[in-house]
Amino acid sequence: MKTGRRFKHTKSPTGRLLEEAQNLRDEAKLLPHGPLRDAALRKARQTEAAAHMDAWLNSPGLQPPEKDDIPGPN
């Protein structure tokens, strides 16, 4: 059975997302104004938002809700 190539990431998922967002912004600077540039900038904003959400979800300050805070029947 053939296995796929494996490698270890040296950067965190948040770091990789932020790097991709910066690459998209740099690419957008080279494009003329228009739909392609707008799409690249939109993708960069989405990627940055994903990086911030990943950082927030993995932060040590994030706590699960208390049993009393969960809506619904008890």
Helices and strands as residue ranges (DSSP letters): H 13-30, H 35-57, G 67-69
